[in-house]
Amino acid sequence: MEQAAPEISVVIPVFNEEPNLRELIARIVSVLNALGRTFEIVAVDDGSTDGSLSLLREMRVGDPRLRIVCLARNFGQSPALYAGFAHVRGEIVAMLDADLQNPPEELPKLIAKIDEGYDFVSGWRQDRKDTFLRTIPSRMLNFFVKKTTRAQFHDVGCSIKAFRREVIDLMAKFTHRSRYLPVDVAWLGVRTAEVVVRHEQRGAGTSKYGLFK
């Protein structure tokens, strides 16, 4: 018998994040349990070569609200996210990275904004804990994207975001190959908002983003 669709889906792209996964999932479950709303966590294994997939499968045995999408190889963050979006069942869809730099405890802020009537809510890291080699290129990207597209967000690279389900369904119909989520959302012309979120230093593992990427 198929379970009823949850109210909230959280999509997490995962690439070699084994040291962070147990804490990440536990904190997401704690946060969403406190909201008193039904939820699912959709973890997308993006071709991990460490023990990430095995650990996800182990944790799923203890909590069926954790669902796993397994990609054949490493496709990158954006394709992994869209793969997760194709499997969500919730009316509110949130996303965040697996590195714990965007704390799961910030999710309720974004969900509350969706409840207010916004279609898309993006986090805004005003006090970033990244190195100079990441913050400077990120600022340049923010400037470039704002000047050349409709995506007028302060922090296009922030990985914690929330959507109304209708927005996810519209994006799933896009056929272009160069998908860039902030621009895709802006192109749709939906009602958007930003909320300031905390940002923390990576506790374990290594960043997948270097200067050239």
C-alpha positions as CSV (number, residue, x, y, z in Angstrom):
1,M,0.0,0.0,0.0
2,E,1.5,3.3,-1.1
3,Q,1.9,5.9,1.7
4,A,0.1,9.2,1.4
5,A,2.2,12.1,-0.1
6,P,4.0,14.1,2.5
7,E,3.6,17.9,3.0
8,I,7.3,18.6,2.6
9,S,10.1,17.1,0.5
10,V,13.8,17.9,1.1
11,V,16.2,17.2,-1.8
12,I,19.9,16.6,-1.1
13,P,22.5,16.1,-3.8
14,V,25.2,13.8,-2.4
15,F,28.7,13.3,-3.8
16,N,31.3,11.7,-1.4
17,E,29.8,13.1,1.8
18,E,29.9,10.0,4.0
19,P,31.3,11.8,7.0
20,N,28.4,14.3,7.1
21,L,25.4,12.2,6.2
22,R,24.5,10.7,9.5
23,E,24.5,14.1,11.3
24,L,22.8,15.8,8.4
25,I,19.9,13.4,8.2
26,A,19.4,13.4,12.0
27,R,19.3,17.2,12.1
28,I,16.8,17.4,9.2
29,V,14.5,14.8,10.8
30,S,14.7,16.7,14.2
31,V,13.9,20.0,12.5
32,L,11.0,18.8,10.5
33,N,9.5,16.6,13.3
34,A,9.4,19.8,15.4
35,L,7.3,21.5,12.7
36,G,4.6,18.7,13.1
37,R,4.3,18.2,9.4
38,T,4.8,15.1,7.3
39,F,7.9,15.0,5.2
40,E,10.3,12.9,3.1
41,I,14.0,13.3,2.4
42,V,15.1,12.6,-1.1
43,A,18.9,12.0,-1.2
44,V,20.4,11.9,-4.7
45,D,23.7,9.9,-4.8
46,D,25.6,11.6,-7.6
47,G,28.0,8.8,-8.4
48,S,29.8,8.8,-5.0
49,T,32.9,6.7,-4.7
50,D,33.1,6.6,-0.9
51,G,30.6,4.9,1.4
52,S,27.9,7.5,0.9
53,L,25.4,5.3,-0.9
54,S,25.9,2.3,1.5
55,L,25.3,4.6,4.5
56,L,22.2,6.1,2.9
57,R,20.8,2.6,2.4
58,E,21.6,1.7,5.9
59,M,19.8,4.7,7.3
60,R,16.8,4.1,5.1
61,V,16.2,0.8,6.8
62,G,15.6,2.7,10.0
63,D,13.5,5.5,8.5
64,P,11.5,4.9,5.3
65,R,11.0,8.7,5.0
66,L,14.5,8.7,3.6
67,R,14.3,7.9,-0.1
68,I,17.3,7.4,-2.4
69,V,17.8,8.3,-6.0
70,C,21.0,6.7,-7.4
71,L,22.7,8.1,-10.5
72,A,24.9,5.9,-12.7
73,R,27.9,8.3,-12.4
74,N,28.8,11.8,-11.3
75,F,26.7,14.3,-13.3
76,G,27.1,17.4,-11.1
77,Q,25.0,19.2,-8.7
78,S,22.4,20.7,-11.0
79,P,21.5,17.5,-12.8
80,A,21.4,15.7,-9.4
81,L,19.0,18.3,-8.1
82,Y,16.7,18.0,-11.1
83,A,16.8,14.2,-10.7
84,G,15.6,14.6,-7.1
85,F,12.9,17.1,-8.2
86,A,11.6,14.4,-10.6
87,H,10.9,12.1,-7.6
88,V,9.5,14.5,-4.9
89,R,5.9,14.1,-3.7
90,G,5.5,17.0,-1.3
91,E,3.7,20.3,-1.9
92,I,6.6,22.2,-0.5
93,V,10.1,21.2,-1.9
94,A,13.2,22.4,-0.1
95,M,16.9,21.7,-1.1
96,L,20.2,22.0,0.6
97,D,23.7,20.6,0.2
98,A,25.1,17.7,2.2
99,D,28.1,19.5,3.6
100,L,26.3,21.1,6.6
101,Q,27.5,24.6,5.7
102,N,23.9,25.6,5.4
103,P,22.4,24.4,8.7
104,P,19.2,22.3,8.4
105,E,17.8,24.4,11.3
106,E,17.3,27.2,8.8
107,L,14.8,25.3,6.8
108,P,11.7,26.5,8.8
109,K,12.5,30.1,7.8
110,L,12.1,29.3,4.1
111,I,9.1,27.0,4.6
112,A,7.4,29.8,6.6
113,K,7.9,32.2,3.6
114,I,6.3,29.6,1.3
115,D,3.4,29.4,3.7
116,E,3.0,33.2,3.4
117,G,2.3,32.8,-0.3
118,Y,5.7,33.0,-2.0
119,D,6.5,30.5,-4.8
120,F,10.3,30.4,-4.4
121,V,12.5,31.4,-1.5
122,S,16.3,31.5,-1.6
123,G,18.7,31.7,1.3
124,W,21.1,34.7,1.6
125,R,24.4,34.1,3.2
126,Q,25.4,37.5,4.5
127,D,28.2,36.1,6.8
128,R,29.9,33.4,4.7
129,K,32.5,31.1,6.2
130,D,34.3,30.3,3.0
131,T,37.8,31.1,1.9
132,F,38.8,34.1,-0.1
133,L,39.2,31.9,-3.2
134,R,35.5,31.0,-3.0
135,T,33.9,34.2,-1.9
136,I,35.5,36.5,-4.5
137,P,34.5,34.4,-7.5
138,S,31.1,34.0,-6.0
139,R,30.6,37.8,-5.8
140,M,31.7,38.1,-9.3
141,L,29.2,35.5,-10.4
142,N,26.4,37.2,-8.4
143,F,27.2,40.5,-10.2
144,F,27.4,38.8,-13.7
145,V,24.1,36.9,-13.2
146,K,22.2,40.0,-12.0
147,K,23.5,42.0,-15.0
148,T,22.7,39.5,-17.7
149,T,19.6,37.7,-16.5
150,R,16.3,38.2,-14.7
151,A,17.7,36.5,-11.6
152,Q,18.0,39.5,-9.3
153,F,19.0,37.6,-6.1
154,H,21.7,38.7,-3.7
155,D,23.2,35.2,-3.4
156,V,22.6,33.0,-6.4
157,G,24.9,30.3,-5.1
158,C,23.2,29.7,-1.8
159,S,22.2,26.0,-1.8
160,I,19.3,26.3,0.7
161,K,16.1,27.1,-1.1
162,A,12.4,26.2,-1.1
163,F,9.8,26.0,-3.8
164,R,6.1,25.6,-4.1
165,R,5.4,22.3,-5.9
166,E,4.0,24.0,-9.0
167,V,7.3,25.6,-9.6
168,I,9.1,22.3,-9.5
169,D,6.6,20.8,-12.0
170,L,7.1,23.7,-14.4
171,M,10.9,23.4,-14.2
172,A,10.7,19.7,-14.9
173,K,9.2,20.5,-18.3
174,F,12.2,22.5,-19.4
175,T,14.1,20.8,-22.2
176,H,17.3,23.0,-22.4
177,R,20.5,21.2,-21.3
178,S,22.3,24.1,-19.6
179,R,20.1,24.3,-16.5
180,Y,20.9,26.9,-14.0
181,L,18.3,27.0,-11.2
182,P,18.2,30.7,-10.2
183,V,17.8,31.7,-13.8
184,D,15.2,29.0,-14.5
185,V,13.1,30.3,-11.6
186,A,13.5,33.9,-12.6
187,W,12.5,33.2,-16.1
188,L,9.2,31.7,-14.9
189,G,8.3,35.0,-13.3
190,V,7.0,33.5,-10.0
191,R,6.7,35.3,-6.7
192,T,10.1,35.2,-5.0
193,A,11.7,36.1,-1.7
194,E,15.1,35.9,0.1
195,V,15.8,35.2,3.7
196,V,19.0,35.6,5.6
197,V,20.4,32.3,6.7
198,R,23.4,31.2,8.8
199,H,26.5,29.8,7.1
200,E,29.0,27.5,8.8
201,Q,32.4,26.1,8.0
202,R,32.5,22.7,6.5
203,G,33.0,20.2,9.4
204,A,34.2,17.2,7.4
205,G,35.1,16.2,3.9
206,T,36.3,18.4,1.1
207,S,34.6,21.0,-1.0
208,K,33.7,20.0,-4.6
209,Y,34.1,23.6,-5.8
210,G,37.4,25.1,-6.7
211,L,38.3,28.4,-8.3
212,F,37.9,27.3,-11.9
213,K,34.6,25.5,-11.3
